[in-house]
Amino acid sequence: MHAFLDPWLSCLTFAAIIIAFLLCQVQRREDTLAWILVGYFCICIVLIAIKWYLRLDLAVYDVEKYQSAGIQIAASLRADFLGNLRYAIKPYAAYTLPLGLLYYVFGPSELLGQLLNTVMALGVIINLHRLACIWFNRRVADHTALLFAVYPYGWILSTTLNRDMMIAFCITLFFRALSGLRLREGLRSKWPWLTILGSLGYMTLLRAPLIILGGLALFIYVMARPDVVRRNGRLYRTVRFTFIVMVMLLGSTSFFVFGKYYTAQSPLENEATQFCEVGNMNQRLRISEDAGSAYLQGVNYSSYQDVIKAMPLATFYFVFSPLPWQVTSPKQALGVLDSTWMMLICWYFLKGIKPLYRSNRKLALALLTFLLVGLTTSSVLQANAGSAMRHRTMFSFLMFPIAVHGLSRRRQLSRSALKRRFPASEINRWPAGGCG
């Protein structure tokens, strides 16, 4: 009986603390975001209970590995907290150490790990809301938070023991701090830069290759000129653009050469450089092909030229898998819903990126660089729909505010066109009963 009750009691205790904090925010602010956070948390709690009761296996990504590491860390900390804390720094420690500390306080229950991911998802919602406020307006921000709250695959990631939601939190926090630099230009505050570097460092610990994407986005942001600066001549702008491209190419080449000839001394270095060789890329694809939802079977890279040739098709599958012709099981059929969602997000993202580019050129270029380089490079390392759905959230969540703005802008243009076509004076002359 105790074995049944203890996990749920510890889970409910942690959940009660979270819900109390959220209700305090509702009482203090009474805004749309606070209610969305409460509603989203309740949805996740219900889904966790349903998954536990029905033994549903919607998405399991290295759960046993993280759970085992978290339990070991909690047990060692109970034996000697200060003495064993240094031994908790192991592979994936950026995720397993917070997990182990949570187990140390409340007990080693997988339900607690799922709730930790739910808390990370709440942080992602807050970051996206703030991003949309900075980029556009409060209305778009509320709709962005609501869009994330009703995103079905987001529910699954938020209630599964994995590091992906924590990675998404760090990425959105990175761009939130980067966007806030423009608001604090006159204050000379160091906090935005500390947040930028801290989030960049932590997401590197969670997934090492992200240091390349984050560093590249930060470099583009620093080097890009604001849209208001047009005084320099064409020659200056051409030389500046050439310099930026050369630095990016030199940095990319140095990374691949370094990764190919340098012997990694730590698990973090090994993870960061494991895909610098074509052989390691092929090995990753072979592992990914074993899944039932594999879509790039038989691909074998013999050179980096082959990798570049495969990028367009691989990127398409990475962003939009699973496609209808890939469905071979009921679980994959549910994945088509996420594919349709991604198609709509990408379509309205293209509609909304232009206003952001006009209002904040530096940030838009940094964001586009992060998305384009991230999507194309990630695509050549994935070969099944399950991995693609999980890894593309690193990029798709950043597209939500822009897609919402693109949709609202499309609706405004449609209403304006309708008003021009049917002026108010003409509409008022229509019979009250309709056209008849």
PyMOL commands that set and color helices and strands:
alter all, ss='L'
color gray80, all
select helices_A, chain A and resi 2-29+32-54+63-79+81-88+93-106+110-135+138-149+152-158+164-180+191-206+210-223+234-261+267-273+278-289+304-320+324-326+330-359+361-379+385-391+393-421+424-428
alter helices_A, ss='H'
color red, helices_A
deselect
rebuild
show_as cartoon
